[in-house]
Amino acid sequence: MKGIALFNNLEDLDAESKYLVHKAKEATQLSYSPYSKFQVGAALLLEDGTLVLGANQENASYPLCMCAERVALYTASSQYPGKSVKKIAIVAHKKNHKELSSATACGACRQVMLEFEARQESAMEVIMLGSDQKWAKCSSADTLLPLSFDSSNLKE
């Protein structure tokens, strides 16, 4: 897959990516997931080295839930305006389980990441655990959402 490198083990990733995965796992403890019991954490690294965490936030009215990736991205945008996102890691596990579950970004999060890349005019790496239990390191959100919807679709 173009722009996506797969790794069999977390230890095979570079030190910065492993650090972000570790921080994303810590962020799962901030998850509010009483309905799904699926705790998702995201950790992103800004261009200046600032770390921002996010965790999924559920609601009894399911459409009002927010994914960990978007929580982290929106926090970064509001707390550190103008700073680019260099890299984001996403992990998940079931409540009271230590082993990580597959957790690739949903379509809505991929769209938001793509918009962030457009705004900052640079790619962000995305690290996540695929359903095959391999770590995916994507060179940009653009690789995750081909034929995407962007601002060019809105022009007359």
Beta strands, then each sheet from edge to edge (+ up, - down):
strand 1: 4-7
strand 2: 38-46
strand 3: 51-55
strand 4: 85-94
strand 5: 125-129
strand 6: 135-138
sheet 1: 1+ 6- 5+ 4+ 2- 3+
end
